[in-house]
Amino acid sequence: MNQLNRRGFLRAASAATAGTMLGPRLFALAAGQAEPAKRISANDKIQVALIGAGWRGQGITAEAVQVPGVKLVAVADCYNGRLDHSKELWGNDLFTTRDYTQILARKDIDAVIIGTPDHWHMKVAVDAMKAGKDVYCEKPMIHLYSDGPTMIEASKSTGRILQVGSQRVSSLIYGKAKELLASGAIGQLNMVQARWDRNSTMGAWSYTIPMDASTETCDWERFLGTAPKIAWNPEHFFQWRKWKAYGSGVAGDLFVHLFSGTHFITGSHGPVRGMATGGLRFWKDGRDAPDVMLGLFDYNEGFNLALRVNFVDGGEESEGLVFTGSEGTMEIGGNFVSVNRVPRETDPGLAMGSYTFDMQKRLTEAHDKKYPAKHPDQAPPVGFEKYVAPEGYSDTYDHFKNFFASVRSRKPVTEDAVFGFRAAGAALLSNMSIEKSAVINWDPENMKVV
Ligand SMILES: NC(=O)c1ccc[n+]([C@@H]2O[C@H](COP(=O)([O-])OP(=O)(O)OC[C@H]3O[C@@H](n4cnc5c(N)ncnc54)[C@H](O)[C@@H]3O)[C@@H](O)[C@H]2O)c1
């Protein structure tokens, strides 16, 4: 079986002439995915609860319950409207509460999905693992650096599974990109550039506030948790990403996906140095997190990473990564990965216009002798390949499938606490660099600022 078919890929179409690199080659990725680790019987249900039922929590839980043998039994959230909507979605039998510890006390719940704001991730995850639950925790795994070792230690000492929710590491597309890089498709990697550009109110985190938002319908004290105690503020409650007290800025929100993807594809543990710059350029609505950020990172594996998030890009919203190697480039977009190779000319050419005519003549003769003229069809071949995920493909579903397979088998997940800390820790270097106006050194093996 060739490399393309090995992991469930289907060669659907090819415009290439066999044996040549000319022209585009289009492949579609098969809808079929790897079999679950263990056959799931009807009685073998994993009972789950959702803690933090906002738009992401509800969205991913809808995918989680599509995995065979998974049942949602409880939801915790700080806003009544989201508890009510959870019942609308999943039925009146659903147990709902504002207090997630009531969920952790239940013996019939095997695993929790955490979709709270970032400043609650560590506390809820550690409490859940200590209560014997396996955990799927949304990215970024950490809000503060001190959260990382605490979560790694809790996962180790309790023996619970912790999967971090940067779902791209379970994606067919990212898996294909990893395979392409390892196969030498673009030669020696020297640079990765990744961007996340937005140009809309929702893209800039100004999410809609429900008309009944109040201290009656929202548990403001519980939402605040360890954040500074301030008076009720519906913007902070529903648009928390804009403030550092709850969110981790564009770095924790979006750079983290780009780090997870880069680390998964390259196998790297993270950068050794990072610096960032940016500012609040447009969305001056009281937020304290920048809306434009650029970051530069050095990797000991011999490549540099350049990241960009721009919420004011004045154009089309887009995200993507470009891996540049000695022999080509590899691009990842929403549902595809493509490779483009334009081999270097073996003929070095001549740059001699400023020399005497006699010298130009002599150089030309010497050059033509060494590099006889080629027929046009002997021009270096250009290679282009594109792999597209099937319509409706969901990497979140695959990420949950991986999580629940580990819940059953107790084998490691794709994105454990160490992976999660290495991605989120690297992302937070950017915030630290801006705060300190300095280049920050990071030890990716020991996950420490040095
Ligand atoms: N993986 C991805 O692609 C992706 C995409 C979007 C969001 N996220 C992550 O998901 C998380 C949630 O984001 P969101 O956009 O859904 O936010 P959201 O504001 O829509 O939802 C968060 C919910 O958590 C609830 N909450 C707050 N404190 C709580 C507590 N102590 N106990 C129970 N519930 C609590 C809030 O009431 C709110 O309903 C964030 O960490 C975010 O980074 C990940």
The ligand as an SDF file (V2000), in Angstrom:
LIG
                    3D

 44 48  0  0  0  0  0  0  0  0999 V2000
  -10.4390   24.6110   19.9480 N   0  0  0  0  0  0  0  0  0  0  0  0
  -11.0020   25.6290   19.3440 C   0  0  0  0  0  0  0  0  0  0  0  0
  -10.9590   25.7650   18.1240 O   0  0  0  0  0  0  0  0  0  0  0  0
  -11.7320   26.6400   20.1820 C   0  0  0  0  0  0  0  0  0  0  0  0
  -12.6290   27.5180   19.5700 C   0  0  0  0  0  0  0  0  0  0  0  0
  -13.3240   28.4160   20.3950 C   0  0  0  0  0  0  0  0  0  0  0  0
  -13.0990   28.4360   21.7490 C   0  0  0  0  0  0  0  0  0  0  0  0
  -12.1980   27.5980   22.3100 N   0  0  0  0  0  0  0  0  0  0  0  0
  -11.9360   27.6310   23.7560 C   0  0  0  0  0  0  0  0  0  0  0  0
  -13.1260   27.2290   24.4290 O   0  0  0  0  0  0  0  0  0  0  0  0
  -13.2340   27.9230   25.6590 C   0  0  0  0  0  0  0  0  0  0  0  0
  -14.6220   28.5600   25.7410 C   0  0  0  0  0  0  0  0  0  0  0  0
  -14.7630   29.5330   24.7300 O   0  0  0  0  0  0  0  0  0  0  0  0
  -16.2050   30.0620   24.2860 P   0  0  0  0  0  0  0  0  0  0  0  0
  -16.0050   30.9030   23.1060 O   0  0  0  0  0  0  0  0  0  0  0  0
  -17.1260   28.9160   24.2040 O   0  0  0  0  0  0  0  0  0  0  0  0
  -16.6090   30.9690   25.5260 O   0  0  0  0  0  0  0  0  0  0  0  0
  -18.0890   31.3280   26.0060 P   0  0  0  0  0  0  0  0  0  0  0  0
  -17.9960   32.5870   26.7640 O   0  0  0  0  0  0  0  0  0  0  0  0
  -19.0460   31.2550   24.8640 O   0  0  0  0  0  0  0  0  0  0  0  0
  -18.4280   30.1290   27.0030 O   0  0  0  0  0  0  0  0  0  0  0  0
  -17.7930   29.9620   28.2390 C   0  0  0  0  0  0  0  0  0  0  0  0
  -18.8540   29.4990   29.2230 C   0  0  0  0  0  0  0  0  0  0  0  0
  -18.2000   29.1050   30.4270 O   0  0  0  0  0  0  0  0  0  0  0  0
  -19.0770   29.4340   31.4940 C   0  0  0  0  0  0  0  0  0  0  0  0
  -18.3180   29.4860   32.7280 N   0  0  0  0  0  0  0  0  0  0  0  0
  -17.4780   30.4260   33.1790 C   0  0  0  0  0  0  0  0  0  0  0  0
  -16.9720   30.0750   34.3720 N   0  0  0  0  0  0  0  0  0  0  0  0
  -17.5120   28.8680   34.6700 C   0  0  0  0  0  0  0  0  0  0  0  0
  -17.4040   28.0080   35.7920 C   0  0  0  0  0  0  0  0  0  0  0  0
  -16.6390   28.2810   36.8480 N   0  0  0  0  0  0  0  0  0  0  0  0
  -18.1290   26.8620   35.8010 N   0  0  0  0  0  0  0  0  0  0  0  0
  -18.9580   26.5500   34.7580 C   0  0  0  0  0  0  0  0  0  0  0  0
  -19.0960   27.3410   33.6760 N   0  0  0  0  0  0  0  0  0  0  0  0
  -18.3730   28.4910   33.6370 C   0  0  0  0  0  0  0  0  0  0  0  0
  -19.6860   30.7660   31.0950 C   0  0  0  0  0  0  0  0  0  0  0  0
  -20.8950   30.9780   31.7560 O   0  0  0  0  0  0  0  0  0  0  0  0
  -19.8610   30.5850   29.5820 C   0  0  0  0  0  0  0  0  0  0  0  0
  -21.1650   30.1950   29.2360 O   0  0  0  0  0  0  0  0  0  0  0  0
  -12.0870   28.9150   25.7120 C   0  0  0  0  0  0  0  0  0  0  0  0
  -11.0430   28.4360   26.4990 O   0  0  0  0  0  0  0  0  0  0  0  0
  -11.6530   29.0220   24.2780 C   0  0  0  0  0  0  0  0  0  0  0  0
  -10.2770   29.3260   24.1300 O   0  0  0  0  0  0  0  0  0  0  0  0
  -11.5270   26.6970   21.5440 C   0  0  0  0  0  0  0  0  0  0  0  0
  1  2  1  0
  2  3  2  0
  2  4  1  0
  4  5  1  0
  4 44  2  0
  5  6  2  0
  6  7  1  0
  7  8  2  0
  8  9  1  0
  8 44  1  0
  9 10  1  0
  9 42  1  0
 10 11  1  0
 11 12  1  0
 11 40  1  0
 12 13  1  0
 13 14  1  0
 14 15  2  0
 14 16  1  0
 14 17  1  0
 17 18  1  0
 18 19  2  0
 18 20  1  0
 18 21  1  0
 21 22  1  0
 22 23  1  0
 23 24  1  0
 23 38  1  0
 24 25  1  0
 25 26  1  0
 25 36  1  0
 26 27  1  0
 26 35  1  0
 27 28  2  0
 28 29  1  0
 29 30  1  0
 29 35  2  0
 30 31  1  0
 30 32  2  0
 32 33  1  0
 33 34  2  0
 34 35  1  0
 36 37  1  0
 36 38  1  0
 38 39  1  0
 40 41  1  0
 40 42  1  0
 42 43  1  0
M  CHG  2   8   1  16  -1
M  END
$$$$
